[in-house]
Structures are given as C-alpha cells and as structure tokens.
Amino acid sequence: MKKLLFVLPVLLIALFVGSCSSMKGTSNYKVGMEESDFLKIHPEAVISNLEGTQKTYRVVRDERFYLLATFEDERLIKLEEKELPPYWNKKTAPKEDQEQ
C-alpha cells in the first residue's frame, strides 16, 4: 500500500509532463535549421524554386498565408511568410463562366 502511495504521484507527474510536452506551440524556425528537420515538420512542402545550390520550399499554412523557406547546402538561410493571392483560394476563385 505504501508503494502505491509513492508510485501513484510519480506516475501522475510523469503523465502531466508528457501531456504538456505534446501540446507545444508552433514550430520554431531558426537560421541554420537542417532541411531534413524542416521536411519532417512539413511533409506537405513542395519545391518552389531550384537555383544552383539553393532550394526553396513552399508550404501553405492556411487559407491566406504560405511560407517560403530557402535552403542552401541543406541549411535554412531565409524564411518568408507571404499572403496568398485571392484567386489561389478555391472558395473565392472565379468560376469558369466568369473568366474572360
């Protein structure tokens, strides 16, 4: 019984710490981040540009914004957040009969 009174609080603390770590916020990006780490976070990323040793990936964040992450030698060198043009959004895209 005494062991149970000791083990139970330890298990509850471990469960609490584990649940807090799983609820971490948005991903932190930093210059020098590896390309493979970025792709683990964003498997939906698509290559937007290839110039020499630089690769730029595009990640659509939500209905209005997307990220451009530029890597050189597999390290993050530039991160930009841009707003999507209105016609990229499927809900507001012009219908085929409305196009000129």
C-alpha positions as CSV (number, residue, x, y, z in Angstrom):
1,M,0.0,0.0,0.0
2,K,2.9,2.4,0.8
3,K,4.5,1.6,-2.5
4,L,1.3,2.5,-4.3
5,L,1.1,5.9,-2.5
6,F,4.6,6.6,-3.7
7,V,4.3,5.3,-7.2
8,L,0.9,6.9,-8.0
9,P,2.1,10.6,-7.6
10,V,5.2,9.8,-9.7
11,L,3.1,8.4,-12.5
12,L,0.7,11.4,-12.3
13,I,3.6,13.8,-12.6
14,A,5.1,11.9,-15.5
15,L,1.7,11.9,-17.3
16,F,1.3,15.6,-16.7
17,V,4.8,16.4,-18.0
18,G,4.3,14.2,-21.0
19,S,1.0,15.8,-21.9
20,C,2.5,19.3,-21.6
21,S,5.3,18.5,-23.9
22,S,2.9,17.1,-26.6
23,M,1.0,20.4,-26.5
24,K,3.9,22.6,-27.6
25,G,3.1,25.6,-29.8
26,T,4.0,26.3,-33.3
27,S,7.3,25.2,-34.7
28,N,10.3,27.4,-34.2
29,Y,12.4,28.1,-37.2
30,K,15.9,29.3,-37.0
31,V,18.6,30.2,-39.5
32,G,20.8,27.1,-39.9
33,M,18.0,24.6,-39.4
34,E,18.5,21.5,-41.3
35,E,16.4,20.8,-44.4
36,S,15.5,17.3,-43.2
37,D,14.2,18.7,-39.9
38,F,12.0,21.2,-41.8
39,L,10.6,18.4,-44.0
40,K,9.8,16.3,-41.0
41,I,7.7,19.2,-39.7
42,H,6.1,19.9,-43.1
43,P,5.9,16.7,-45.2
44,E,3.4,18.6,-47.5
45,A,6.1,21.1,-48.6
46,V,6.7,21.3,-52.3
47,I,9.8,22.6,-54.1
48,S,9.0,26.1,-55.4
49,N,12.4,27.0,-56.9
50,L,15.8,25.5,-57.6
51,E,18.7,27.8,-58.3
52,G,22.2,26.4,-58.1
53,T,22.8,25.2,-54.5
54,Q,19.6,26.8,-53.2
55,K,16.2,25.1,-52.8
56,T,13.0,27.0,-51.9
57,Y,10.1,25.1,-50.5
58,R,6.5,26.4,-50.3
59,V,4.2,25.4,-47.5
60,V,0.6,26.6,-47.5
61,R,-0.2,27.5,-43.8
62,D,-3.9,28.3,-44.1
63,E,-6.4,30.0,-46.5
64,R,-4.5,33.3,-46.5
65,F,-0.8,32.7,-46.0
66,Y,2.1,30.5,-47.1
67,L,5.8,30.1,-46.2
68,L,8.8,30.2,-48.5
69,A,11.8,28.5,-46.9
70,T,15.1,28.8,-48.7
71,F,17.9,26.3,-48.0
72,E,21.5,26.4,-49.2
73,D,23.7,23.4,-48.6
74,E,20.8,21.8,-46.6
75,R,20.7,24.7,-44.1
76,L,17.9,27.3,-43.8
77,I,19.1,30.7,-44.9
78,K,15.8,32.6,-45.4
79,L,12.2,32.2,-44.3
80,E,9.4,34.4,-45.7
81,E,5.7,34.4,-45.0
82,K,3.5,35.8,-47.8
83,E,-0.2,36.3,-48.4
84,L,-1.9,34.1,-51.0
85,P,-3.5,35.9,-53.9
86,P,-7.3,35.8,-53.8
87,Y,-7.5,33.6,-56.8
88,W,-5.5,30.8,-55.1
89,N,-8.3,30.3,-52.6
90,K,-10.7,27.8,-54.0
91,K,-13.7,29.5,-52.3
92,T,-13.1,32.8,-53.9
93,A,-11.7,31.7,-57.2
94,P,-13.7,32.9,-60.3
95,K,-15.9,30.3,-61.9
96,E,-15.1,29.1,-65.4
97,D,-18.1,31.0,-66.9
98,Q,-16.9,34.3,-65.2
99,E,-13.4,34.1,-66.6
100,Q,-12.6,36.3,-69.6
